[in-house]
Amino acid sequence: MNIGLVTGEYPPDRGGVGDFTHQLATALGDLGHRVEIITSSAETSDRTHESRSRSPEPVTVHRSLRNWRFGCWQQILKLSERLNLEVLNVQYQAAAYGMHPAINLVPGRRQLPVVATFHDLKVPYLFPKAGPLRRWVVRSLARRADSVIVTNREDELRLASLKPVISNLTRIPIGSNIETRLPDGYDREAERARWGVGPDDLLLGYFGFLNESKGSEELIETLSILVKGGVPAHLLKIGGRVGSSDPTNRAYADRVEQLIAERDLETRVHWTGYVEPKQVSASLRAVDVCVLPYRDGVSFRRGSLLACLAHGRAIVTTRPAVPLPEVKDGETMLLVEPENPAALAQAVRRAADDPTLQGRLEAGAESLADQFAWERIAQQTEDLFEQLTAGRR
């Protein structure tokens, strides 16, 4: 099948949607499909790029769109016709498209089916006080698409509640963007030592960009509580400071760094910066407990969570906004209420002081990660695309 993936960001752009698209494209390529990436230009990229897919046909990237404003769909459909695509899959996240609504307005007249994958349901910017219209724009994408993919239970429930009902709704999860592949000669104690962390110190891990919804301030307050309580704790911030798409993250990152200085934690917070996947994997394996204090509750739409699960880390996070049967407190992760640093610190100490509990959490995380394997995700996606295109051949 000739598949087109439309995305507002793609490596070397830094962002979860771009990384997801790369992993999905590679996995679909491994199933024997030809995959074409349609995206916008990037400052540090070539006009085309071949992924490291193991399939005979490479994944090709077309950086042919200058922006995502009105007129982008005309370019997308023209390129799709030239490439003889059979299905288009739009990876939707408002920030990845510059908060512009044009990508939401899928043309009614088209020759191929369009699938919309919602990575979140955030609304694009239109103009001040345009709240209802902005929500309409998001609903419009769901209604104009031939099929809709959601990546998590929360978004599925929200879209399923719309009237009239969206009947073409499918939940397909995301997977970890980081392979569990360590550098040659990896030594865990040496990895910790490079950050000044000793064998008896407690190393907390946080993977992902700084973002207000991820509770980074609560994370710093948690570290402060632990240190004041006599725990020799450190925090390893893994990955880049902010991504390529959302400029609001930069101001928030400044606030977090200011809080670190105010709490006198500069020597206890260590930053890897943006590093290659093998180094991310090495860093995740070095930490004792991953702390993910999402303000909106733990969700499987979070790539940072999926990476921690895949690496079998003990995880302390916040209670989900909706019931998630896979999330079992004390088995797959430890749960606390959002925006509660004291509870986070208590849960971290509980895991660190109980090797049996920590081992159970690590095993539970690794077992849960099997549900989010890319091979399974690609197969589910292939099945959906086959259903849509079967009647058009």
C-alpha positions in Angstrom: 0.0 0.0 0.0 1.2 3.5 -0.7 0.7 5.5 2.5 1.1 9.2 3.1 1.7 10.5 6.6 1.1 14.3 7.1 2.8 15.8 10.1 3.7 19.3 11.2 7.0 18.2 12.6 9.5 15.5 11.7 13.1 14.7 12.7 15.4 16.6 13.0 12.5 18.8 14.4 12.3 18.0 18.1 8.9 16.9 19.2 6.9 13.8 20.2 4.6 13.9 17.2 7.5 13.9 14.8 9.2 11.1 16.7 5.9 9.1 16.6 5.5 9.6 12.9 9.1 8.4 12.3 8.5 5.2 14.3 5.2 4.5 12.7 6.6 5.1 9.2 9.4 2.7 9.9 7.1 0.0 11.4 4.7 0.3 8.4 7.7 0.1 6.1 8.8 -3.1 7.8 5.3 -4.5 6.9 6.1 -3.9 3.3 4.3 -0.6 2.6 5.7 2.4 0.8 5.5 5.4 3.2 5.8 9.0 2.1 6.1 11.7 4.8 4.6 15.1 3.9 5.8 17.9 6.1 7.2 21.4 6.1 10.7 22.6 5.7 13.2 22.4 8.6 16.3 24.6 9.1 18.7 21.7 9.5 17.3 19.1 7.1 17.7 18.0 3.6 14.8 18.1 1.1 14.4 14.3 1.5 15.5 11.9 4.1 15.6 8.1 4.3 14.7 6.4 7.6 16.6 3.5 8.9 13.8 1.2 8.0 14.7 -2.5 7.5 12.2 -2.8 4.7 13.2 -2.8 1.0 11.4 0.4 0.2 12.7 3.4 2.1 10.6 5.9 3.9 10.8 9.2 2.0 10.3 12.6 3.5 8.9 15.4 1.3 9.6 18.8 3.0 7.5 20.6 0.3 5.2 22.8 2.4 6.5 26.2 3.4 3.8 26.6 6.1 0.5 25.2 7.3 -1.8 28.1 6.4 -4.7 28.2 4.1 -3.7 26.5 0.8 -1.8 23.7 2.4 -4.4 21.1 1.5 -4.2 22.0 -2.1 -0.4 21.3 -2.0 -1.0 18.1 0.0 -3.5 16.6 -2.4 -1.5 17.6 -5.4 1.6 15.8 -4.0 -0.6 12.8 -3.0 -1.8 12.5 -6.6 1.8 12.7 -8.0 3.0 10.0 -5.5 0.0 7.8 -6.3 -1.0 7.5 -2.6 -3.8 5.3 -1.5 -4.5 6.8 2.0 -3.5 10.0 3.9 -3.0 10.0 7.6 -2.9 13.4 9.3 -1.0 13.4 12.6 -2.8 16.1 14.5 -1.5 18.3 17.3 -2.4 22.0 17.1 1.1 23.2 18.2 2.8 21.2 15.5 0.9 23.2 12.8 1.7 26.5 14.3 -1.8 26.7 16.0 -3.3 27.5 12.6 -6.7 25.9 11.7 -6.1 25.2 8.0 -5.1 21.6 8.5 -8.4 20.9 10.2 -10.4 21.9 7.1 -10.1 18.7 5.1 -11.5 19.3 1.6 -14.7 17.5 0.7 -13.6 16.7 -2.8 -10.7 14.3 -2.8 -9.7 11.1 -4.5 -8.3 9.2 -1.5 -9.4 8.6 2.1 -8.1 10.8 4.9 -7.5 9.5 8.4 -7.0 11.9 11.3 -4.9 10.8 14.3 -5.5 13.0 17.3 -2.4 13.2 19.5 -4.4 15.6 21.7 -7.6 17.7 21.4 -6.1 21.1 22.0 -7.6 23.8 19.8 -5.8 26.0 17.4 -5.7 29.8 17.7 -8.1 31.9 15.7 -8.6 35.2 17.3 -9.4 36.5 20.9 -12.7 35.2 22.4 -13.1 32.6 19.6 -13.4 29.7 22.1 -16.6 28.0 20.6 -15.3 28.4 17.0 -12.0 27.0 18.0 -13.7 23.9 19.4 -15.8 23.7 16.2 -12.6 23.6 14.1 -11.3 20.5 16.0 -14.7 18.8 15.7 -14.6 19.7 12.0 -11.4 17.6 11.4 -13.0 14.7 13.2 -16.2 14.9 11.1 -14.5 15.6 7.7 -12.0 12.7 8.0 -13.0 9.3 6.7 -11.7 7.7 9.9 -10.5 9.0 13.3 -7.7 7.5 15.4 -7.3 8.5 19.1 -4.3 7.4 21.0 -5.8 7.3 24.5 -9.0 6.6 26.5 -9.6 10.2 27.6 -9.7 11.6 24.0 -11.8 8.6 22.9 -14.4 9.4 25.5 -14.5 13.1 24.6 -14.9 12.5 20.9 -17.4 9.7 21.4 -19.6 12.2 23.4 -20.1 14.6 20.5 -23.5 14.9 18.8 -24.1 13.6 16.2 -22.0 10.6 17.2 -18.7 10.0 15.4 -19.0 6.4 14.3 -15.6 6.0 12.6 -13.6 6.1 15.8 -10.7 3.8 16.6 -8.2 3.7 19.5 -4.6 2.8 18.5 -2.0 3.7 21.1 1.4 5.3 20.7 4.6 3.5 21.5 7.9 4.5 23.0 10.0 6.7 20.8 13.2 5.4 22.4 14.5 1.9 21.8 15.8 0.0 24.8 19.3 -0.2 23.2 22.3 0.7 25.4 25.6 2.0 24.2 28.4 -0.6 23.8 30.2 -1.3 27.1 27.4 0.4 29.2 28.2 0.6 32.9 25.3 1.8 35.1 27.5 3.0 38.0 29.8 4.9 35.6 26.8 6.5 34.0 25.6 7.8 37.4 29.1 8.9 38.4 29.4 11.2 35.3 26.6 13.2 36.9 28.2 13.2 40.4 25.7 10.6 41.7 27.1 7.9 44.0 25.9 4.3 44.5 24.0 5.2 47.7 22.4 8.3 46.2 18.8 8.4 45.0 18.5 9.4 41.4 15.2 10.6 40.1 14.5 10.6 36.4 12.4 12.9 34.2 12.2 12.3 30.5 10.7 14.8 28.1 10.4 18.5 27.4 9.5 21.0 30.2 5.8 21.8 29.9 3.3 23.2 32.4 0.9 20.2 32.0 3.8 17.9 32.9 4.1 19.4 36.4 7.8 20.2 36.2 7.5 22.7 39.1 6.0 20.0 41.3 9.0 17.8 40.4 11.4 20.4 41.6 9.5 20.9 44.9 9.5 17.1 45.3 13.3 17.1 45.0 13.5 20.0 47.5 11.4 18.1 50.0 13.5 15.0 49.7 16.8 16.9 50.1 15.5 18.8 53.2 14.4 15.5 54.6 18.0 14.2 54.5 17.6 12.1 51.4 20.8 12.2 49.2 18.6 12.8 46.1 19.4 14.1 42.6 17.3 14.7 39.5 18.4 13.7 36.0 16.5 15.7 33.4 16.7 13.6 30.2 16.4 15.1 26.8 16.0 18.6 25.4 14.8 21.6 27.4 11.9 22.4 25.0 10.7 21.2 21.6 10.4 22.8 18.2 6.7 23.4 18.0 5.3 25.1 21.2 7.0 28.5 22.0 5.1 28.8 25.3 7.3 26.0 26.7 10.4 28.3 26.7 8.8 30.8 29.2 7.8 27.9 31.4 11.3 26.4 31.2 12.6 29.7 32.5 10.3 29.5 35.4 11.4 26.0 36.3 15.1 27.0 36.2 14.3 30.0 38.4 12.7 27.7 40.9 15.7 25.4 40.9 17.9 28.4 41.8 15.5 29.6 44.5 15.5 26.1 46.1 19.3 26.0 45.9 19.2 22.8 43.8 21.6 23.7 40.9 24.1 21.0 42.0 21.4 18.4 42.3 19.6 18.9 39.0 21.5 17.5 36.0 20.6 18.1 32.4 21.6 15.7 29.6 20.4 18.1 26.9 19.2 16.7 23.6 21.0 13.4 23.0 20.9 10.4 20.7 18.4 7.6 21.6 21.1 5.3 22.9 22.1 7.9 25.4 18.5 8.5 26.4 18.3 4.7 27.0 21.5 4.8 29.1 20.2 7.6 31.2 16.8 6.0 31.8 18.6 2.8 33.0 20.7 4.8 35.4 17.8 6.3 37.4 16.2 4.7 40.4 12.7 6.1 40.1 11.0 8.0 37.2 8.8 10.8 38.5 6.1 12.0 36.0 3.8 14.5 37.9 1.4 15.2 35.0 -1.1 17.8 36.1 -3.9 16.3 34.0 -3.2 12.8 35.2 -1.2 10.0 33.8 -2.2 9.1 30.2 -1.0 6.8 27.5 -0.8 9.7 25.1 2.4 10.6 26.9 5.5 9.4 25.0 7.6 10.0 28.1 5.5 7.5 30.1 5.8 4.9 27.3 9.6 5.3 27.3 9.8 4.8 31.0 7.6 1.7 30.8 9.7 0.3 28.0 12.9 0.6 30.1 11.3 -1.1 33.0 11.6 1.8 35.4 9.8 2.2 38.7 7.4 5.1 38.1 5.7 7.6 40.4 3.0 9.6 38.7 -0.5 11.1 39.1 -3.9 9.5 39.1 -5.5 9.3 35.6 -8.4 11.6 34.8 -10.5 8.6 33.6 -10.3 4.9 34.8 -7.4 3.1 33.0 -7.6 -0.7 33.8 -3.9 -1.1 32.8 -2.8 1.4 35.5 -2.6 -0.6 38.8 -1.4 1.4 41.8 1.5 -0.5 43.4 1.8 -2.9 40.5 2.6 -1.0 37.3 3.2 2.4 39.0 2.7 4.4 42.1 -0.1 7.0 42.0 -0.7 10.2 43.8 -3.1 13.2 43.4 -1.9 15.8 40.9 -0.1 19.0 42.1 0.9 17.5 45.4 4.7 17.5 45.9 4.5 16.2 49.4 2.6 13.1 48.2 5.1 12.7 45.4 8.0 12.8 47.8 6.4 10.3 50.1 5.7 7.9 47.2 9.3 8.2 45.9 10.6 7.4 49.4 8.3 4.4 49.6 9.6 3.0 46.4 13.3 3.8 47.2 13.1 2.2 50.7 11.4 -1.0 49.6 13.5 -3.1 47.1 10.6 -5.6 46.8 8.2 -2.8 45.8 10.7 -1.2 43.4 11.3 -4.6 41.8 7.6 -5.2 41.4 7.0 -1.8 39.8 9.9 -2.4 37.4 8.5 -5.8 36.3 5.0 -4.4 36.0 6.2 -1.5 33.9 8.1 -3.8 31.5 5.1 -6.2 31.2 2.7 -3.3 30.5 5.1 -2.0 27.8 4.4 -5.1 25.7 0.9 -3.7 24.9 2.6 -0.7 23.2 5.0 -2.5 20.8 5.4 -0.8 17.5 4.8 -4.0 15.6 1.3 -4.2 17.1 0.6 -0.5 16.5 1.6 -0.8 12.9 -0.6 -3.9 12.4 -3.6 -2.1 13.9 -3.0 0.9 11.6 -2.5 -1.4 8.6 -5.9 -3.1 9.3 -7.7 0.2 9.5 -6.1 1.5 6.2 -6.9 -1.8 4.5 -10.6 -1.5 5.5 -10.8 2.1 4.1 -9.1 1.4 0.8 -10.6 -2.1 0.1 -13.7 -0.6 -1.6 -11.7 1.8 -3.7 -9.5 -0.6 -5.5 
